[in-house]
Structures are given as structure tokens and as C-alpha cells.
Amino acid sequence: MIIGHLNALPLAGLPPRLRAILTHPDCRLAALQAREDGRWQPEGAQWFCNIGPARTQPTAQRHTEYHRQWADIQVVLEGEEIINAATLEAAAEDDEERRPDLFISQHARHGVAITLRPGDFALFMPGEPHQALCTVAEPRTVRKAVFKVPLALLEV
């Protein structure tokens, strides 16, 4: 897990390929905020980004997920949310694969809670459990950009 802010990318210590994605002019905070909701994938890119609104919920109502083939870079564009994260792998045989490469963990123990506000991001590598869209004070709508980066692009 790596956290940071789009306006301070050098401080985040991102791997070069991920930093290259977020330093692209179309990935600056103002550009993402101005983009219409929906899936966006630059021509020739292996990665894509889903932009849109989502509703936060109390932590007890949110699932913990992880992926095996994709890294997630979750960027808050409007509003705020808490993302809980586990620092240990939580994959187990009884985890549910709800959609292709979306595994729901029943065993994750969250050791980290991150509050994200506009421009803040959290990067979760394959296998890293995370519980997004948790309420800060009360349930509300946030607008996010979620980048999906394939495992093949992460390998050196």
C-alpha cells in the first residue's frame, strides 16, 4: 500500500511505471475532476480508470476486497472517505470471487485506516486487502477515480 496526493507525487515513492501513469497530464487532479463519469482508457494504454460517484457506508456494512491480477489506485475527486487496509495477506480458500478478480475477504484484519480527501490516493497492489468507501462522519456521496493497472505492467 502506498498513499499520497496527486499534487505531491514525488513524496509518495511510487514505482516508476505507476508514477508515469499519475504524472500523465490527463491524470492531474483538475483534469480528472473535469472528466465525465465512466470508464476512460487512453489509446494504447494497458490500464484504465473508472470515474464516478459512490456512497460511503459505516465500516460494518462494507466488504474487504483484494485482487490478484490488478493494482488499484483509488483517488478521491470530491468528498471524503475512510479506507481500511490490512498489512498482512488475507487470502483464504473460502473467499468469494464476486466478479473476475474481485475477491471478498472474510479474514482481513485492518491495521490501517486512511482518510482520503480530494487529490489523495491510496494504491493497493495485487493481494493487498482494502475496505473502501467507509463513512467519515455520516454516509455521503463521494466521487472517485479508480485506476486499474494490470499485474503485467507492474512486473519488471
N, C-alpha and C positions, 0 to 999 in steps of 0.2 A: 504494500500500500504506500502510495505517495500522495501527499497533499500539497496544495499550492494555490496561487492566484494567477489568472491569465495575464495580469499586468506585471507580474514579477516572476516570470518563468525561470530565470537563472537560479533563483533561490530554491527551486523545487528539486533539483538534482535528477531530472528526467533522463532516461536513456536517450541517446541521440535520435533514434527513429521516432520516438514519441514526441520529443521536443520539436522535431521538424514538422509534425502534424500541427501542433498547437501554435507554432510561430507562423504558419501559413496566414497570409493576410485575411482570408475568408474565415479564419478561426479566431480572430481578435474578438474581444468581448462585444464591442459595439456592432461588429458585423454579424455575430451570432444572434444578438438581441434583435437585430433588424430583419433577420431571415424569417420567412414564413414557416409555420409548423409543418412537420412532415419529415420524411426521410430525405437526406441530402448525401450525395456521394460525388465528389469531384471526378471528372473524367480521368480514367486511368488509375484511380486510387483503389487500393485493396481494402481500405477501411471505409466506413460510412458513419453517419451521425443521424440520430433521431432527435428532433426538436419538438417540444410540445408541453402542454400543461399536464400536471398530475396533482393529486390530492394527498396531503400528508395525513397520517393517522397515528393514534397512540402506538407506542412501541409494541405493546402486547398484541396488536392486530396486524402487525407487519411480518412478512416472512423473511427469512435469511436465505440468500441465494449465492451461488457461485457458478462459474463457467469453466469449462476445460479447454475450449478452443478459441476463446476471445478474451481480450482485456477490455475492461470498461473504464472510460474516463467520463465521470459524471460531473457536469458543470452546471451550477445554478445560474440562471439568467435573470430571474425575478423571484422574490420571496426568500424564504429560508427553510432549511430542513436539517434534521439530525440524521447522520448516517452512523450506525453502529457497525463495528468491524471486529472480526476475530483475528488474533495474531498467530493462531495455530490452524493448521489444516483441519477441516471438519468433515470431509467427505466420508460417507459411510454407505454400505451396501443398500440400506433401506431408504436412502434419499430418493425423492421423487424427481424424475425428469419431466417437468411440466410442459416444456417445449424443447425443440432441439437445442442442446447446450444451455439450458436453463435448469439448474439443479437446485432443489429446495432442501436445505439442510435442517435436520431435526436436532442436531447435536452441537451446533456452534455456540461457543461461549464468547460473548462480546467483551473484549478487554479495552476497547477504544470507542469513544463517542466523539464525533466531529460535527460541529455546527457549520453549515455552509451557507454563505450569503452570496449575492450577485458577484460573479467573477471567480469565486472559489471553486476549486475542483478537487476531486478525490479519484485517484487511479487505483484500480484493483486488477491485479494480474490474474491469469488463469489459476484457479484453485483457491483464491482468497475470498472467504465468506464476507458478505456485506448485507446489511439491512438498511435499505434506503427509505426515504420518504417518511421518516418518523417526525412527529409533531414537535415543534419547539415549545410553543405555549398552548396553542389550540389548533385544531385541524384547519388547514387553509390550502389554497391552490398555489403551487409553485410552477415556474416554467423552467425547463431544463433542456440541456443538450447532452445527450449520451452518445459518446463516440464508442464504436465497436471496432477493435483492432485485432485482426486475426493473429493467432499464435505464430504462424509462419513469418509474419513481419517482425515479430519480437525476437526471433532466433538470430543469432549472429552467424 
